[in-house]
Amino acid sequence: MPSGDSRVALFAAIRRDAKAGLSNRALQRKNGVGYRTVAAALESAWPKRPKRPPKRGSRLDRYRDVIDGWLREDLDAPRKQRHTAKRIFERLLDEHDAAGVVSYGMVRDYATRRRQIRVGAGREPAKTFIPQTHRPGREAEVDFGEVVVRLRGELVTCTLFSLRLSYSGKAVHRISASAGQEAFFEGHAHALRVLGGVPTGKIRYDNLKAAVASVIGFSRQRVEADRWTAFRSHYGIEAFYCQPGITGAHEKGGVEGDIGWFRRNHLVPIPEADSIDELNAMVDAWDLADEQRRIATRAHTIGEHFATEQPLLAPLPVEAFETGRWFTPRVDRFAQVTVRMNKYSVPAHYVGRQLRVLLHASELVVYDGQAAVARHERLMTKGGVRLDLDHYLEVLFRKPGALPGATALEQARKAAMFTPIHDEWWAAACKTHGDADGTRALIEVLLLHRHLPDQHVVAGLAAALQAGGYTADVVTLEARKARDTAVDADRDGDEAASVNIPGGIASLTERRLRKPLPVDTRPLPTVDQYDQLLRRTSRAQD
């Protein structure tokens, strides 16, 4: 059947040809239609709408009156003792032999549509929403959402923070390992820094545990967490708390929709990264690119609206607010500290000491006084352990037999910090010197990572394997050669040479021929001053 526009054009053509004197049969032949279409076109220039086919019956039809009766009885029942879709379905099966006739989905859809029974009886008002106009620089909305990312090849669930300005729609996002207070504060600090100011009106929140300690009755009054109160005071934020539960979701519908839009458009397919910092660099780039899009039917882009809104934001405070949380755990005998039911390693010589730990949203830093002695990526689950092999090297040098089964070694392998080249050189060293001495030689090589970049140490191991050198001294020399070669290549602008792995023994003569040393313009040394001392000594003896 032709579409509406094509039927209008067809009727116009038929009426035009009829005015030219064509007969009905000629009109049918010319336009390829039947006599009924010609008659309809000559009767009216506007085609009539086709009749809708009769509505198909449903297997639920025989039970509609029964369900409506149950729903009308619910008008006088307590709120918590009314029929749910599941209960209606169960009663149909038990009392009306509806097994195999209707499905739960059919009952659920019909019960949802028949909610108008309560509205028609005046027991429940129909939901009506009032359009809102937001003034620039005044309001914003904040919320958390869950996202799945691939971190170092493993699927993990992270938290997405979003702060969205209500006028321009400009949103700033941040991915973190948790949805705790640290992530809540860091998300705010990052977003306000990117926006370059603070909204002068209210920022809308739901009842996040990071901000709200308890809800007072059914009102909008809240007992806030102490640190959140201090944070708000520092930035000059005025909070507006939405109604609890799903009934208050529409009060910050802008950020609710923004999180869903961001997840669908930027996290499909699932992004891959080696760290959360790398993920957040990608998020920052996406936020910047989103300024070029238009929201719904707006005439201007998000960036154009934000350019109008940004100068109206209140200025940021001069001093920064510490968003992390401090802990003072004691180091146990396994050289680990326990923070939020997770364990993290520290250098072994701190066993028994009490250290300070600063917990961030995605990172944990351990301090001895003012010096940072350990740094870890925050664990995302409770009961986990994160160990750094470097923290145990001094102890392992005294106990080399503990290295093969060490948990820290296994984690280093998974993180690609302990490479197959390490394993190959270790096996060759143990074969040459014995297990204990070969393992100690490996530990001396691992200590090189504290002073040389990882890629140069790996290059040194590869060169030592090729030359048959299974001592730490050979690896050290080859690693330094790799470092010097990379430095020379960078200095000469030869980027390709920086990734070559040198082999063999370095030759100073060959190096001078490849790159001559600069001319020495200093004067030749002289011993005249020493001759003067000799003359003074001889006179004193006379």
Backbone torsions as a table, in degrees:
resi	resn	phi	psi	omega
1	MET	NA	132.4	179.9
2	PRO	-62.9	152.0	178.2
3	SER	-71.1	171.9	-176.9
4	GLY	-59.2	-44.8	-178.5
5	ASP	-64.9	-41.4	-178.4
6	SER	-69.2	-33.2	178.3
7	ARG	-68.5	-36.3	176.8
8	VAL	-62.9	-44.3	179.2
9	ALA	-65.2	-37.8	178.8
10	LEU	-63.5	-45.4	179.3
11	PHE	-62.1	-39.4	179.5
12	ALA	-63.5	-39.6	179.7
13	ALA	-66.7	-41.5	179.9
14	ILE	-63.6	-44.9	-178.3
15	ARG	-66.2	-34.7	178.6
16	ARG	-67.9	-42.2	179.4
17	ASP	-68.0	-33.3	179.0
18	ALA	-65.6	-38.8	177.0
19	LYS	-65.0	-26.6	178.7
20	ALA	-76.6	-7.0	175.2
21	GLY	104.1	7.7	179.1
22	LEU	-72.3	146.5	178.2
23	SER	-79.9	169.8	179.9
24	ASN	-60.8	-42.7	-180.0
25	ARG	-64.6	-39.2	179.1
26	ALA	-66.3	-37.3	177.8
27	LEU	-64.4	-38.4	178.8
28	GLN	-64.7	-45.6	-178.3
29	ARG	-65.4	-42.7	-175.2
30	LYS	-67.3	-38.5	-174.3
31	ASN	-101.3	-3.1	176.5
32	GLY	66.8	39.6	-178.6
33	VAL	-129.0	172.0	178.6
34	GLY	-91.3	177.2	-175.7
35	TYR	-69.6	-29.1	179.1
36	ARG	-65.4	-39.1	179.3
37	THR	-66.7	-40.1	178.5
38	VAL	-64.3	-41.8	179.9
39	ALA	-64.2	-40.9	179.4
40	ALA	-65.8	-38.2	180.0
41	ALA	-67.7	-38.3	179.5
42	LEU	-72.5	-23.8	-179.8
43	GLU	-79.9	-37.7	-176.7
44	SER	-150.5	142.5	177.8
45	ALA	-76.4	-13.9	-176.7
46	TRP	-109.2	118.2	-177.7
47	PRO	-62.1	144.3	175.8
48	LYS	-79.3	146.7	178.1
49	ARG	-68.3	136.6	177.8
50	PRO	-66.6	148.8	178.7
51	LYS	-69.9	139.2	177.8
52	ARG	-71.9	141.6	176.6
53	PRO	-66.3	151.4	179.9
54	PRO	-60.4	142.7	-177.6
55	LYS	-66.2	134.4	-180.0
56	ARG	-72.1	144.7	177.4
57	GLY	-73.8	161.4	179.6
58	SER	-123.5	151.1	177.1
59	ARG	-65.7	-15.6	-179.7
60	LEU	-84.4	-9.9	-173.7
61	ASP	-57.0	-40.1	-176.0
62	ARG	-67.6	-16.0	-177.9
63	TYR	-107.8	1.8	-175.6
64	ARG	-61.3	-45.4	-178.9
65	ASP	-63.6	-36.5	179.0
66	VAL	-64.0	-46.9	-179.4
67	ILE	-64.1	-42.6	179.0
68	ASP	-61.9	-35.8	178.1
69	GLY	-64.9	-42.3	177.8
70	TRP	-63.3	-39.8	-179.4
71	LEU	-68.5	-33.2	177.2
72	ARG	-70.2	-34.2	175.5
73	GLU	-64.2	-29.9	179.7
74	ASP	-68.1	-14.1	-179.4
75	LEU	-61.5	-30.1	-179.2
76	ASP	-105.8	4.7	-179.1
77	ALA	-89.3	154.1	175.1
78	PRO	-58.1	153.2	-173.7
79	ARG	-60.3	-37.3	-176.4
80	LYS	-86.9	3.6	179.7
81	GLN	-125.8	37.9	176.3
82	ARG	-100.7	162.7	-178.1
83	HIS	-67.8	131.2	167.5
84	THR	-97.2	168.1	178.1
85	ALA	-61.0	-36.3	179.6
86	LYS	-66.3	-41.6	-179.4
87	ARG	-68.4	-39.0	176.6
88	ILE	-60.3	-44.9	-179.8
89	PHE	-61.5	-42.9	-179.6
90	GLU	-64.5	-40.2	179.5
91	ARG	-67.6	-35.9	176.1
92	LEU	-62.3	-39.8	179.2
93	LEU	-69.0	-40.7	-174.3
94	ASP	-81.0	-39.4	-170.3
95	GLU	-102.4	-17.8	-174.1
96	HIS	-129.9	14.8	175.1
97	ASP	51.1	48.7	-177.8
98	ALA	-93.4	7.7	180.0
99	ALA	-62.3	129.7	-179.5
100	GLY	81.5	-6.1	-179.7
101	VAL	-99.0	-48.6	180.0
102	VAL	-119.3	158.1	177.4
103	SER	-112.9	164.4	179.6
104	TYR	-62.7	-37.2	179.9
105	GLY	-61.7	-40.5	178.4
106	MET	-62.8	-43.8	-179.3
107	VAL	-66.5	-42.6	-178.7
108	ARG	-62.0	-45.1	-179.0
109	ASP	-64.5	-40.8	-178.9
110	TYR	-68.7	-41.6	179.8
111	ALA	-63.7	-35.2	178.0
112	THR	-66.3	-42.4	179.0
113	ARG	-66.7	-34.3	-175.8
114	ARG	-82.0	11.1	175.0
115	ARG	-61.7	-20.2	178.8
116	GLN	-61.7	-14.7	176.3
117	ILE	-59.7	-43.1	179.9
118	ARG	-70.4	-36.2	179.2
119	VAL	-67.6	-43.8	-178.9
120	GLY	-65.6	-30.7	179.1
121	ALA	-82.5	-0.2	179.4
122	GLY	76.7	10.8	-178.8
123	ARG	-84.7	-18.0	-177.7
124	GLU	-146.8	120.0	-178.3
125	PRO	-70.1	146.9	175.1
126	ALA	-68.8	140.7	-178.1
127	LYS	-74.5	127.2	178.6
128	THR	-128.8	132.8	-178.1
129	PHE	-111.1	141.0	-177.8
130	ILE	-101.4	123.3	177.4
131	PRO	-59.2	141.6	-176.9
132	GLN	-118.5	147.1	173.7
133	THR	-116.7	125.3	-177.4
134	HIS	-103.0	132.2	177.9
135	ARG	-82.8	144.9	-177.0
136	PRO	-64.7	138.1	175.9
137	GLY	77.9	5.2	-172.4
138	ARG	-101.7	-45.9	-168.2
139	GLU	-124.8	155.8	176.4
140	ALA	-152.7	168.0	179.3
141	GLU	-135.2	147.3	-176.6
142	VAL	-132.6	141.8	175.1
143	ASP	-162.3	163.3	173.7
144	PHE	-108.2	153.5	172.8
145	GLY	-148.8	153.4	179.7
146	GLU	-90.1	140.0	175.9
147	VAL	-136.7	153.4	177.5
148	VAL	-111.2	128.9	179.1
149	VAL	-130.5	164.4	176.8
150	ARG	-105.9	106.3	-175.9
151	LEU	-106.5	114.2	-177.0
152	ARG	52.2	43.1	175.9
153	GLY	83.8	-1.2	-177.0
154	GLU	-117.0	134.9	177.6
155	LEU	-74.4	124.4	179.2
156	VAL	-133.5	153.4	177.4
157	THR	-98.9	122.4	-180.0
158	CYS	-117.4	179.8	-179.8
159	THR	-113.9	133.7	178.0
160	LEU	-107.5	118.7	175.8
161	PHE	-93.9	139.9	178.8
162	SER	-138.4	129.7	170.5
163	LEU	-120.6	120.2	-173.6
164	ARG	-123.3	126.1	174.4
165	LEU	-73.7	131.1	-173.0
166	SER	-70.8	-33.4	-176.1
167	TYR	-75.6	-56.7	-174.3
168	SER	-85.5	-23.1	-173.5
169	GLY	81.0	4.9	177.4
170	LYS	-66.3	123.4	-178.1
171	ALA	-122.6	143.8	176.1
172	VAL	-120.6	131.4	-175.1
173	HIS	-118.7	158.0	178.7
174	ARG	-152.5	129.9	177.4
175	ILE	-98.1	135.9	179.3
176	SER	-139.6	167.1	-177.5
177	ALA	-78.1	-16.0	-177.4
178	SER	-143.2	172.0	175.4
179	ALA	-112.0	27.3	-177.9
180	GLY	-78.5	-174.4	-177.1
181	GLN	-64.9	-32.1	179.2
182	GLU	-63.7	-43.4	178.2
183	ALA	-66.3	-37.0	179.3
184	PHE	-62.1	-46.2	-179.6
185	PHE	-70.6	-43.8	-179.0
186	GLU	-64.6	-36.8	177.1
187	GLY	-62.7	-43.4	177.1
188	HIS	-62.3	-49.6	-176.7
189	ALA	-60.0	-42.9	179.3
190	HIS	-65.9	-45.8	-177.0
191	ALA	-64.0	-44.7	-179.2
192	LEU	-67.7	-31.9	176.3
193	ARG	-68.0	-40.1	178.3
194	VAL	-67.8	-41.7	-179.4
195	LEU	-71.7	-24.6	179.2
196	GLY	80.1	19.6	179.1
197	GLY	175.0	-179.9	-177.2
198	VAL	-120.5	135.2	175.6
199	PRO	-56.9	137.6	-176.4
200	THR	-82.2	-15.6	177.5
201	GLY	-98.5	-133.7	-175.3
202	LYS	-102.8	148.5	170.6
203	ILE	-110.7	127.5	-175.5
204	ARG	-88.5	135.7	180.0
205	TYR	-133.9	153.8	163.7
206	ASP	-91.5	-164.3	-171.4
207	ASN	-94.4	61.3	178.8
208	LEU	-66.4	139.6	179.6
209	LYS	-64.5	-24.6	179.0
210	ALA	-65.1	-23.4	-177.3
211	ALA	-114.2	-37.3	-171.6
212	VAL	-108.5	123.3	176.5
213	ALA	-81.0	-37.7	178.0
214	SER	-160.9	155.8	177.7
215	VAL	-102.2	131.8	-178.6
216	ILE	-91.4	106.6	177.4
217	GLY	57.1	-140.7	179.0
218	PHE	-105.6	17.9	-179.3
219	SER	-92.0	-177.8	176.5
220	ARG	-92.2	5.9	178.3
221	GLN	-76.9	138.7	-177.5
222	ARG	-133.2	148.9	168.6
223	VAL	-95.6	109.7	-174.3
224	GLU	-83.5	152.9	172.0
225	ALA	-67.7	143.7	-174.5
226	ASP	-59.5	-44.5	-178.1
227	ARG	-67.3	-33.2	177.6
228	TRP	-67.8	-38.8	176.4
229	THR	-61.6	-42.4	178.5
230	ALA	-66.3	-38.4	179.2
231	PHE	-64.5	-45.7	178.7
232	ARG	-60.1	-42.0	-179.8
233	SER	-64.6	-37.2	-179.0
234	HIS	-64.3	-43.2	-177.2
235	TYR	-93.0	-9.0	-178.4
236	GLY	73.3	38.5	-178.4
237	ILE	-91.3	133.5	173.2
238	GLU	-106.2	117.2	-173.2
239	ALA	-93.2	142.4	173.0
240	PHE	-123.8	119.3	-175.2
241	TYR	-98.8	128.4	-178.6
242	CYS	-75.7	167.5	177.7
243	GLN	-63.2	144.7	-179.5
244	PRO	-63.7	150.6	174.6
245	GLY	77.6	-166.8	-175.2
246	ILE	-70.1	-19.9	-179.3
247	THR	-66.8	-21.9	-179.5
248	GLY	-98.2	3.5	-176.9
249	ALA	-64.3	-34.8	-177.2
250	HIS	-69.5	-16.8	-178.5
251	GLU	-72.7	-15.2	172.9
252	LYS	-136.4	49.3	-176.9
253	GLY	-65.9	-23.8	179.6
254	GLY	-62.7	-47.8	-178.6
255	VAL	-75.9	-29.8	175.5
256	GLU	-60.4	-47.1	178.6
257	GLY	-69.3	-32.2	-179.1
258	ASP	-64.7	-42.1	-179.8
259	ILE	-63.5	-42.4	177.7
260	GLY	-64.3	-42.4	179.1
261	TRP	-63.4	-44.1	-179.4
262	PHE	-63.2	-41.9	-179.1
263	ARG	-64.4	-42.8	-177.0
264	ARG	-72.6	-34.2	-171.9
265	ASN	-94.8	-24.3	-177.2
266	HIS	-117.1	-18.6	-177.5
267	LEU	-110.8	19.2	172.9
268	VAL	-126.4	115.3	-0.9
269	PRO	-69.9	170.6	-176.0
270	ILE	-62.0	125.8	-179.1
271	PRO	-72.3	153.2	178.8
272	GLU	-119.3	140.4	179.6
273	ALA	-157.7	163.9	178.3
274	ASP	-93.6	-13.0	-179.6
275	SER	-157.6	163.6	177.7
276	ILE	-69.2	-32.2	176.3
277	ASP	-61.0	-40.0	177.7
278	GLU	-65.8	-38.8	176.7
279	LEU	-61.8	-43.6	-178.5
280	ASN	-68.6	-28.5	173.0
281	ALA	-64.7	-38.1	175.7
282	MET	-66.6	-39.9	179.6
283	VAL	-63.0	-42.2	178.9
284	ASP	-60.7	-40.5	178.8
285	ALA	-65.9	-39.4	178.7
286	TRP	-65.7	-41.6	179.0
287	ASP	-60.5	-39.8	179.7
288	LEU	-67.3	-40.6	179.6
289	ALA	-67.9	-31.0	-178.7
290	ASP	-67.5	-14.7	177.6
291	GLU	-65.5	-16.5	-178.9
292	GLN	-87.6	-6.0	-178.4
293	ARG	-91.8	161.8	177.8
294	ARG	-109.6	140.9	178.4
295	ILE	-92.1	120.6	177.3
296	ALA	52.5	-123.5	-174.1
297	THR	-101.4	19.3	-179.4
298	ARG	-64.8	147.6	-179.1
299	ALA	-81.4	-22.5	-176.4
300	HIS	-118.2	159.9	-179.6
301	THR	-78.1	169.0	176.8
302	ILE	-60.8	-42.5	-179.6
303	GLY	-62.5	-38.3	179.3
304	GLU	-68.1	-41.0	176.1
305	HIS	-66.1	-38.5	-178.8
306	PHE	-67.6	-33.1	176.9
307	ALA	-61.1	-32.1	176.0
308	THR	-76.3	-34.6	-173.4
309	GLU	-83.0	-34.5	-171.4
310	GLN	-58.3	-43.8	-179.9
311	PRO	-64.5	-15.7	-178.0
312	LEU	-90.6	-4.1	177.9
313	LEU	-74.7	150.2	176.3
314	ALA	-71.5	147.1	-178.7
315	PRO	-66.7	153.7	178.2
316	LEU	-76.3	151.2	175.3
317	PRO	-65.4	152.9	-178.0
318	VAL	-70.8	-44.3	-177.5
319	GLU	-85.8	146.4	178.6
320	ALA	-84.1	153.1	177.3
321	PHE	-102.6	130.3	179.1
322	GLU	-72.6	108.1	-176.0
323	THR	-82.5	-19.6	179.3
324	GLY	-76.4	169.9	-179.3
325	ARG	-118.9	133.4	-175.9
326	TRP	-90.4	141.3	173.0
327	PHE	-133.9	156.5	178.6
328	THR	-129.9	68.5	-179.1
329	PRO	-80.1	163.1	175.6
330	ARG	-101.3	140.6	-178.3
331	VAL	-75.4	126.3	-179.1
332	ASP	-83.4	-176.4	-174.8
333	ARG	-71.8	-12.6	175.5
334	PHE	-93.8	13.4	-179.9
335	ALA	59.9	45.0	-179.6
336	GLN	-131.1	149.0	171.6
337	VAL	-114.0	146.4	-178.8
338	THR	-106.6	122.1	179.7
339	VAL	-134.8	122.3	179.6
340	ARG	51.8	46.5	175.6
341	MET	66.6	18.1	173.9
342	ASN	-123.9	154.1	-177.6
343	LYS	-113.7	139.1	179.8
344	TYR	-133.8	141.5	-176.3
345	SER	-84.1	154.9	173.2
346	VAL	-135.2	164.8	177.1
347	PRO	-52.6	139.9	-169.8
348	ALA	-62.8	-25.9	-177.3
349	HIS	-73.7	-1.1	175.9
350	TYR	-94.4	7.6	-179.8
351	VAL	-57.1	129.8	-179.8
352	GLY	88.7	-11.5	-178.4
353	ARG	-87.3	156.2	173.5
354	GLN	-101.0	122.6	-176.1
355	LEU	-117.3	165.2	175.8
356	ARG	-99.9	137.0	-178.6
357	VAL	-124.7	128.3	175.9
358	LEU	-106.7	113.2	-176.5
359	LEU	-97.1	119.8	175.6
360	HIS	-103.4	-179.6	-178.2
361	ALA	-63.5	-37.3	-176.6
362	SER	-130.4	9.0	-175.8
363	GLU	-148.1	154.8	177.1
364	LEU	-133.1	129.6	-178.5
365	VAL	-122.6	131.2	-180.0
366	VAL	-105.5	132.6	-176.5
367	TYR	-119.9	141.7	165.8
368	ASP	-113.2	99.1	-170.4
369	GLY	71.4	-122.0	178.1
370	GLN	-99.0	-5.4	-176.1
371	ALA	-93.4	132.0	175.4
372	ALA	-79.6	121.2	-176.4
373	VAL	-108.0	-13.7	178.2
374	ALA	-156.9	148.2	-179.7
375	ARG	-143.8	127.7	-177.4
376	HIS	-134.3	151.9	167.6
377	GLU	-75.7	134.9	-174.4
378	ARG	-66.5	136.7	176.4
379	LEU	-72.9	145.4	-175.1
380	MET	-96.0	-10.1	179.4
381	THR	-126.2	162.1	179.1
382	LYS	-86.1	151.3	179.4
383	GLY	80.6	14.2	-179.9
384	GLY	-91.3	167.9	179.2
385	VAL	-134.5	130.9	176.0
386	ARG	-125.9	117.3	-174.1
387	LEU	-120.5	146.5	176.0
388	ASP	-111.7	119.6	-176.9
389	LEU	-57.9	-33.2	-178.8
390	ASP	-61.1	-27.2	-177.9
391	HIS	-70.5	-15.6	-174.4
392	TYR	-113.4	5.9	-171.4
393	LEU	-64.9	-42.2	-179.5
394	GLU	-62.7	-38.8	177.7
395	VAL	-70.3	-41.0	179.8
396	LEU	-65.8	-26.6	177.5
397	PHE	-65.5	-32.3	176.8
398	ARG	-83.5	-25.2	-179.0
399	LYS	-125.6	68.4	-175.0
400	PRO	-63.0	-23.6	-179.7
401	GLY	-69.4	-14.1	-179.2
402	ALA	-85.5	-11.1	-175.3
403	LEU	-69.1	-45.4	-174.7
404	PRO	-56.1	-34.9	-178.2
405	GLY	-102.6	13.5	-175.6
406	ALA	-71.1	136.0	177.4
407	THR	-63.5	-36.3	179.1
408	ALA	-61.9	-36.3	178.1
409	LEU	-66.9	-41.1	179.9
410	GLU	-64.2	-41.4	177.9
411	GLN	-67.4	-34.7	177.6
412	ALA	-65.5	-36.3	176.7
413	ARG	-65.0	-44.5	-179.2
414	LYS	-64.1	-33.0	-179.9
415	ALA	-85.1	3.0	179.3
416	ALA	64.8	20.0	173.7
417	MET	-83.1	-29.4	174.7
418	PHE	-107.7	102.1	-168.4
419	THR	-88.0	167.7	174.1
420	PRO	-58.5	-28.7	177.0
421	ILE	-65.9	-37.9	173.6
422	HIS	-58.4	-47.0	-178.7
423	ASP	-63.2	-42.0	-178.2
424	GLU	-65.4	-44.1	178.9
425	TRP	-66.5	-37.3	178.7
426	TRP	-62.5	-45.7	179.7
427	ALA	-62.0	-41.7	179.1
428	ALA	-66.9	-38.1	179.5
429	ALA	-67.3	-40.5	177.8
430	CYS	-66.0	-35.8	178.5
431	LYS	-67.2	-33.6	-177.6
432	THR	-82.9	-44.4	-171.9
433	HIS	-108.9	-6.5	-173.1
434	GLY	98.7	161.2	-174.4
435	ASP	-62.1	-47.0	-175.3
436	ALA	-67.0	-52.2	-178.1
437	ASP	-68.4	-35.7	177.6
438	GLY	-65.3	-38.6	177.9
439	THR	-67.9	-39.3	177.3
440	ARG	-63.2	-38.0	176.8
441	ALA	-62.3	-40.0	177.3
442	LEU	-62.9	-42.2	-179.2
443	ILE	-63.2	-38.0	175.6
444	GLU	-62.4	-35.7	176.7
445	VAL	-67.7	-42.2	179.6
446	LEU	-63.1	-30.5	176.6
447	LEU	-65.8	-22.6	177.7
448	LEU	-63.3	-27.1	-179.2
449	HIS	-61.4	-19.6	178.4
450	ARG	-74.4	-20.7	-174.4
451	HIS	-117.5	-22.9	-177.6
452	LEU	-122.7	149.3	175.8
453	PRO	-59.4	149.6	-175.5
454	ASP	-58.0	-41.7	-175.9
455	GLN	-65.8	-29.4	178.9
456	HIS	-75.4	-35.7	176.5
457	VAL	-66.5	-41.4	177.5
458	VAL	-63.9	-38.7	176.1
459	ALA	-63.5	-39.0	176.9
460	GLY	-64.1	-39.2	177.0
461	LEU	-63.8	-43.3	-179.9
462	ALA	-63.2	-42.3	179.5
463	ALA	-67.3	-38.5	178.7
464	ALA	-66.3	-38.1	176.3
465	LEU	-62.0	-41.7	-179.1
466	GLN	-66.6	-35.3	-178.6
467	ALA	-88.9	-7.0	-178.9
468	GLY	76.9	26.6	179.0
469	GLY	-99.4	113.0	-174.1
470	TYR	-114.4	38.5	173.2
471	THR	-123.9	157.7	-178.4
472	ALA	-65.2	-29.7	-179.4
473	ASP	-64.4	-41.0	179.6
474	VAL	-64.4	-43.9	179.6
475	VAL	-63.1	-39.1	179.7
476	THR	-61.9	-46.2	179.3
477	LEU	-61.4	-45.3	-178.0
478	GLU	-68.3	-35.5	177.6
479	ALA	-65.8	-40.2	177.7
480	ARG	-67.1	-36.1	175.2
481	LYS	-61.8	-42.4	178.2
482	ALA	-62.8	-40.0	177.9
483	ARG	-64.6	-45.7	-179.2
484	ASP	-63.7	-38.9	178.4
485	THR	-63.4	-40.8	178.5
486	ALA	-65.8	-39.1	178.8
487	VAL	-65.0	-44.4	178.8
488	ASP	-63.2	-40.1	-179.3
489	ALA	-65.6	-40.1	177.6
490	ASP	-65.8	-37.1	-179.2
491	ARG	-68.6	-35.1	-179.5
492	ASP	-86.9	-7.1	-178.3
493	GLY	80.8	13.9	-179.4
494	ASP	-96.7	94.3	-175.9
495	GLU	-71.1	-29.2	-177.5
496	ALA	-66.5	-35.1	-177.4
497	ALA	-68.6	-19.0	-175.9
498	SER	-73.2	-15.2	-178.9
499	VAL	-105.9	-2.0	178.5
500	ASN	-72.5	144.5	177.3
501	ILE	-100.8	109.0	-177.9
502	PRO	-71.8	149.7	177.9
503	GLY	-130.8	164.2	179.3
504	GLY	81.9	-167.4	-176.4
505	ILE	-102.3	135.9	-177.6
506	ALA	-68.9	141.1	178.5
507	SER	-117.3	120.1	-179.6
508	LEU	-66.0	-37.8	179.3
509	THR	-63.7	-44.4	179.1
510	GLU	-62.6	-38.0	179.9
511	ARG	-67.0	-38.6	179.1
512	ARG	-66.7	-38.2	178.8
513	LEU	-67.4	-36.9	179.6
514	ARG	-69.5	-37.7	-180.0
515	LYS	-142.7	97.2	-176.0
516	PRO	-60.1	146.4	177.2
517	LEU	-73.4	151.0	179.4
518	PRO	-65.5	154.3	-179.1
519	VAL	-68.1	133.4	-179.6
520	ASP	-89.3	113.0	-177.5
521	THR	-97.9	7.4	179.8
522	ARG	-73.2	150.2	178.5
523	PRO	-68.3	155.6	179.6
524	LEU	-67.9	148.1	-180.0
525	PRO	-67.5	153.7	179.2
526	THR	-137.0	154.9	179.9
527	VAL	-114.0	21.3	-178.1
528	ASP	-60.7	-39.7	-179.1
529	GLN	-65.3	-34.7	176.9
530	TYR	-69.0	-34.6	176.6
531	ASP	-61.7	-36.2	177.6
532	GLN	-64.1	-38.5	178.0
533	LEU	-64.6	-37.8	179.3
534	LEU	-64.1	-40.3	179.9
535	ARG	-65.6	-38.9	178.0
536	ARG	-65.4	-35.9	179.8
537	THR	-67.8	-40.3	-179.8
538	SER	-67.3	-37.2	177.7
539	ARG	-65.6	-39.0	180.0
540	ALA	-65.6	-34.1	178.9
541	GLN	-71.4	-33.2	177.8
542	ASP	-68.5	NA	NA
